[in-house]
Amino acid sequence: MVHIISVWLLAAGFLGAGIFNAIGTTGTKTDFARWGYPGWWHVLTGALEVLTALLIALPASRIPGLALGAIIILAGIATVLRHRDFSHLPPLALFAAVIAVAALSS
């Protein structure tokens, strides 16, 4: 049961984050620019997050989806640590914890 809940939380979380990043609110674009990424980076990030959600949702591609999700989250953690933008750490840490639960409970 823990596995199923964690998988669907991740799929929903990555889908929501992906849509939010792809749309690119003013705050999102400002954050990505402040971190030194090109103007289109939020769209790429959003697309990868949506892809991650789809991969995680499908049992046959769940492991690659979890791996891609872990890479995305690790890149996000590295970015916010490098720029000392610690306010972004709690959601990233939550994603990392749920990825670990999903991976370990499978």
trRosetta pair geometry for C-beta under 8 A, 3 or more apart (Angstrom, degrees):
i j d omega theta_ij theta_ji phi_ij phi_ji
1 4 5.8 -54 -151 35 35 110
1 5 6.4 31 155 -15 67 107
2 5 5.9 -59 -148 40 30 109
2 6 6.1 26 158 -16 67 111
2 101 6.5 -105 159 173 108 112
2 105 5.0 -125 97 -137 106 159
3 6 6.0 -60 -144 40 26 106
3 7 6.2 27 158 -21 64 109
3 101 7.9 -162 -98 143 48 81
3 102 6.4 98 -146 -137 63 57
3 105 4.0 -159 -77 119 87 114
3 106 5.7 126 -137 -82 130 55
4 7 5.9 -55 -146 34 27 112
4 8 6.5 15 160 -9 63 109
5 8 6.3 -64 -148 42 27 101
5 9 6.2 29 155 -20 65 110
6 9 5.6 -54 -143 37 31 113
6 10 6.3 32 157 -19 64 106
6 98 5.2 179 -153 -168 92 83
6 101 4.5 -151 -111 103 154 111
6 102 4.0 -158 123 -71 120 83
6 105 6.5 116 29 40 142 139
7 10 5.9 -59 -153 37 27 110
7 11 6.3 26 153 -19 65 107
7 56 6.0 -177 -162 166 79 98
7 57 7.5 132 158 -102 99 40
7 62 6.8 -32 -132 -139 123 124
7 102 5.3 123 -72 -133 64 120
8 11 5.5 -47 -140 36 37 113
8 12 6.2 35 159 -15 66 106
8 57 7.8 67 -108 -111 61 79
9 12 6.0 -59 -147 42 27 107
9 13 5.9 27 156 -20 65 113
9 98 5.6 -108 100 -158 123 145
10 13 5.6 -57 -139 40 28 111
10 14 6.0 21 165 -12 67 108
10 53 7.6 -173 132 -114 69 64
10 56 5.2 -108 109 172 116 161
10 66 7.7 10 159 -103 165 77
10 69 6.5 13 -173 -144 122 166
10 95 7.4 100 -122 -148 83 76
10 98 5.5 179 -70 128 93 120
10 99 6.5 104 -110 -82 135 65
10 102 5.8 -34 -17 -40 145 156
11 14 6.3 -57 -142 41 23 103
11 15 6.2 24 157 -19 61 111
11 53 4.8 97 -158 -159 60 77
11 54 7.9 102 -143 -64 99 20
11 56 4.8 -157 -79 93 83 113
11 57 4.4 90 -127 -69 142 90
12 15 5.7 -57 -145 38 28 112
12 16 6.2 25 158 -16 65 109
12 53 7.4 115 -51 -139 12 118
13 16 5.9 -57 -146 39 27 108
13 17 6.1 21 159 -13 65 110
13 53 7.8 -173 68 -98 50 104
13 95 6.3 -175 136 -104 144 94
13 98 7.3 101 15 73 156 157
14 17 5.7 -54 -138 43 31 109
14 18 5.8 37 158 -26 65 110
14 49 4.8 -159 -172 -177 81 81
14 50 7.2 172 140 -85 89 22
14 52 4.5 -108 -174 93 152 109
14 53 3.9 -170 91 -65 106 87
14 56 6.7 114 28 17 144 139
14 69 6.1 -84 -83 -112 140 112
14 72 8.0 92 -127 74 110 155
14 95 8.0 101 -69 -137 81 121
15 18 5.7 -57 -146 36 25 114
15 19 6.5 23 158 -16 62 105
15 49 7.5 178 -82 137 18 91
15 50 6.1 64 -123 -121 58 65
15 53 3.9 110 -58 -139 79 167
16 19 6.0 -56 -148 36 28 106
16 20 6.2 26 156 -17 64 111
17 20 5.6 -59 -146 41 30 113
17 21 6.0 25 158 -15 67 109
17 46 7.7 -154 129 -119 62 66
17 49 5.0 -107 96 -178 97 153
18 21 6.0 -56 -141 40 26 105
18 22 6.0 24 160 -18 64 111
18 45 7.8 -156 -123 128 63 64
18 46 4.6 109 -170 -167 59 62
18 47 7.0 121 -162 -65 108 10
18 48 7.4 -155 -116 71 108 45
18 49 3.2 -166 -79 93 92 103
18 50 3.7 169 150 -49 154 71
18 51 7.8 162 -123 11 150 55
18 52 7.4 179 -63 41 130 96
18 53 6.3 -112 2 -9 141 125
19 22 5.8 -57 -141 39 27 110
19 23 6.3 29 159 -21 63 106
19 46 6.7 113 -74 -161 9 113
19 50 6.9 91 -53 -81 65 109
20 23 6.2 -56 -151 33 24 109
20 25 7.2 -29 -174 -8 79 109
20 28 6.9 171 147 -76 83 145
20 46 7.3 -162 68 -113 46 110
21 24 6.9 28 173 -72 39 61
21 28 6.0 -178 -123 -161 54 141
21 42 5.0 -150 179 -173 80 82
21 43 7.7 -179 133 -85 83 21
21 45 4.8 -88 159 99 147 105
21 46 3.6 -169 90 -73 93 90
21 49 6.2 97 35 18 134 143
22 42 7.0 172 -96 137 23 81
22 43 5.5 65 -137 -131 67 57
22 45 7.9 -154 -66 78 62 68
22 46 2.8 -171 -52 131 77 156
22 47 6.3 101 -95 -49 117 63
22 49 8.0 -141 -34 51 98 109
22 50 7.0 4 -34 -27 140 125
23 28 7.7 99 81 37 75 155
23 46 7.4 153 2 -117 52 159
24 28 5.2 -137 -143 88 46 124
24 29 5.1 62 -179 -59 99 97
24 42 4.6 112 -99 105 100 143
24 43 6.7 -34 -46 -60 125 75
24 46 7.7 -97 -49 -30 79 142
25 28 4.7 97 50 5 75 103
25 29 7.1 -145 91 -3 38 87
26 29 5.9 -58 -147 39 29 108
26 30 6.2 31 154 -21 65 109
27 30 5.6 -55 -145 37 30 113
27 31 6.3 32 156 -21 65 104
28 31 5.8 -53 -150 33 30 111
28 32 6.5 23 156 -13 64 107
28 42 5.4 98 144 -135 111 144
29 32 6.0 -57 -147 40 31 108
29 33 6.2 30 155 -18 65 109
29 39 7.3 17 -152 -147 103 73
29 42 6.1 -82 -90 -15 61 153
30 33 5.8 -58 -146 39 29 110
30 34 6.1 31 155 -22 65 108
31 34 5.7 -57 -147 36 28 112
31 35 6.4 20 156 -13 64 110
31 85 7.6 121 -148 -177 98 161
31 88 7.7 113 -156 -73 138 141
32 35 5.8 -61 -148 41 30 108
32 37 4.4 -66 180 61 89 122
32 39 7.8 115 107 -125 123 29
32 41 5.2 -180 -172 76 132 115
32 42 5.0 -120 -32 -57 159 96
32 45 7.7 -151 -102 3 130 144
33 36 7.8 62 178 -60 31 15
33 37 7.0 -91 -80 59 28 71
33 39 7.1 20 -85 -93 98 65
34 83 7.1 106 130 -169 94 150
34 85 7.8 108 112 -78 127 143
35 79 5.4 24 -159 -176 139 113
35 80 8.0 -51 -105 -78 128 51
35 83 5.5 -95 -113 -39 79 157
35 85 7.5 -71 -81 -2 102 149
37 41 3.6 -64 159 25 124 168
37 42 7.6 124 107 -42 136 66
38 41 5.2 127 60 -35 67 99
40 43 5.2 -47 -174 33 71 117
40 44 6.4 70 133 -19 84 100
41 44 5.6 -55 -151 39 41 111
41 45 6.1 42 153 -20 71 106
42 45 5.6 -52 -145 39 32 114
42 46 6.2 36 154 -21 64 107
43 46 5.7 -53 -147 37 29 112
43 47 6.3 30 154 -20 64 106
44 47 5.7 -55 -147 36 30 110
44 48 6.4 28 156 -16 65 106
45 48 5.9 -58 -150 38 29 109
45 49 6.3 28 153 -19 65 108
45 72 7.4 122 -152 -148 80 109
46 49 5.7 -57 -147 36 31 111
46 50 6.4 30 155 -18 66 104
47 50 5.8 -52 -147 36 32 109
47 51 6.3 34 152 -18 64 106
48 51 5.5 -52 -146 38 32 114
48 52 6.3 40 151 -25 64 103
48 68 7.0 -146 -179 171 95 115
48 72 6.0 168 125 -93 121 125
49 52 5.4 -47 -148 32 33 117
49 53 6.6 39 151 -22 63 100
49 72 6.4 138 -84 -168 77 162
50 53 5.6 -49 -153 30 35 114
50 54 6.6 32 151 -16 64 103
51 54 5.8 -57 -151 37 33 110
51 55 6.2 31 153 -18 67 107
51 68 7.0 -70 107 139 102 157
52 55 5.8 -57 -145 39 30 110
52 56 6.2 27 158 -17 66 109
52 65 5.5 122 -161 -161 57 80
52 68 4.9 -151 -101 103 95 113
52 69 4.6 121 -167 -73 132 83
52 72 6.3 -74 -56 -2 155 147
53 56 6.0 -59 -147 38 27 108
53 57 6.2 28 156 -23 63 110
53 65 7.8 173 -27 -160 3 124
54 57 5.7 -56 -146 33 29 113
54 58 6.7 13 161 -8 64 108
54 61 7.9 4 122 86 73 137
54 65 7.5 -150 82 -110 48 128
55 58 6.4 -68 -150 41 28 99
55 61 4.3 -98 -152 128 77 115
55 62 6.9 153 148 -99 71 25
55 64 5.7 -93 -175 92 136 90
55 65 2.8 175 111 -83 102 104
55 68 6.4 70 57 34 156 134
56 61 7.9 -77 -49 103 21 84
56 62 5.7 61 -142 -134 44 68
56 65 3.8 -162 -57 136 61 141
56 66 6.3 101 -104 -60 96 65
56 69 6.6 34 -60 -37 128 138
56 102 7.6 0 -152 166 116 159
57 65 7.7 -170 10 -139 51 171
58 61 4.8 34 84 35 110 99
58 62 6.7 -150 87 -53 51 71
58 65 7.6 138 49 -35 79 143
59 62 5.5 -22 -144 -25 33 120
61 64 5.3 -53 -170 50 76 110
61 65 5.6 85 129 -31 85 104
62 65 5.4 -62 -148 39 30 116
62 66 6.3 30 157 -20 68 103
62 106 7.2 167 120 -116 135 147
63 66 5.8 -49 -145 34 32 110
63 67 6.5 33 153 -19 63 105
63 106 7.7 -175 -81 114 87 168
64 67 5.5 -54 -147 37 35 114
64 68 6.2 35 155 -18 68 104
65 68 5.8 -52 -144 38 30 108
65 69 6.2 33 154 -19 64 108
66 69 5.5 -54 -146 39 31 115
66 70 6.3 35 154 -23 64 104
66 99 5.8 140 -158 -157 88 91
66 102 6.0 -157 -109 103 125 119
66 103 5.3 144 170 -78 149 97
67 70 5.7 -52 -149 33 30 112
67 71 6.6 31 152 -19 63 103
68 71 5.7 -53 -151 34 34 112
68 72 6.4 35 152 -20 66 104
69 72 5.7 -53 -148 35 32 112
69 73 6.3 26 156 -14 66 108
69 95 7.2 -137 171 172 105 110
69 99 5.5 -171 111 -106 119 126
70 73 5.9 -57 -145 41 30 108
70 74 6.1 31 156 -19 66 108
70 96 7.5 81 -129 -124 72 72
70 99 5.3 156 -79 161 83 153
70 103 7.9 24 -59 -50 130 144
71 74 5.8 -55 -144 38 28 110
71 75 6.3 30 156 -19 63 106
72 75 5.9 -57 -152 36 28 111
72 76 6.5 28 150 -18 63 107
73 76 5.5 -52 -149 36 34 114
73 77 6.3 36 153 -20 67 103
73 92 5.6 147 -159 -160 87 83
73 95 4.9 -160 -107 107 132 122
73 96 5.2 173 147 -72 144 81
73 99 6.6 -149 13 -11 154 150
74 77 5.6 -50 -145 36 33 111
74 78 6.3 35 154 -19 64 105
74 96 7.8 99 -66 -101 65 113
75 78 5.7 -53 -147 37 31 112
75 79 6.3 34 153 -23 64 106
76 79 5.6 -54 -148 34 31 113
76 80 6.4 17 161 -9 67 106
76 88 7.2 -121 171 144 102 122
76 92 5.0 -159 111 -114 121 127
77 80 6.3 -60 -144 42 29 100
77 81 6.1 25 159 -16 65 112
77 89 7.1 68 -126 -123 79 78
77 92 5.1 162 -74 152 81 142
77 93 7.8 95 -100 -67 116 64
77 96 7.2 31 -53 -55 137 137
78 81 6.0 -60 -143 41 26 108
78 82 6.1 28 159 -22 64 110
79 82 5.9 -59 -148 35 25 110
79 83 6.4 -4 163 6 63 112
79 85 7.8 -25 127 43 78 121
80 83 6.1 -67 -139 53 30 94
80 84 7.8 -113 166 59 58 2
80 85 4.5 -98 -147 70 79 91
80 86 6.7 127 157 -88 108 29
80 88 4.4 -140 -108 72 147 117
80 89 5.9 -167 114 -64 143 74
80 92 6.8 -168 22 -6 143 155
81 84 7.3 24 -171 -77 31 41
81 89 7.8 77 -66 -89 77 112
85 88 5.4 24 121 11 101 114
86 89 5.2 -25 -163 -5 60 123
87 90 7.8 -39 -178 11 40 100
88 91 6.8 -57 -170 42 57 100
88 92 6.2 51 142 -17 79 117
89 92 5.6 -71 -147 46 36 111
89 93 5.7 36 161 -24 76 109
90 93 5.7 -55 -142 36 28 111
90 94 6.4 31 158 -21 63 104
91 94 5.5 -52 -148 34 36 115
91 95 6.5 38 153 -19 67 101
92 95 5.7 -51 -150 35 33 111
92 96 6.4 35 151 -19 65 105
93 96 5.5 -52 -147 36 33 114
93 97 6.3 35 154 -21 65 104
94 97 5.8 -53 -148 35 31 111
94 98 6.4 24 157 -13 65 107
95 98 6.0 -60 -147 40 29 105
95 99 6.2 33 154 -21 66 106
96 99 5.7 -53 -147 35 29 113
96 100 6.5 31 153 -20 63 105
97 100 5.7 -55 -152 35 31 113
97 101 6.5 31 151 -19 65 104
98 101 5.5 -48 -146 35 37 113
98 102 6.3 37 154 -19 66 104
99 102 5.8 -56 -147 39 30 110
99 103 6.1 26 156 -17 65 110
100 103 5.9 -58 -142 40 28 108
100 104 5.9 14 164 -9 66 115
101 104 6.2 -65 -139 45 23 101
101 105 5.8 10 167 -10 64 120
102 105 6.3 -65 -135 43 20 102
102 106 6.7 34 161 -42 59 104
103 106 6.3 -51 -157 8 26 115
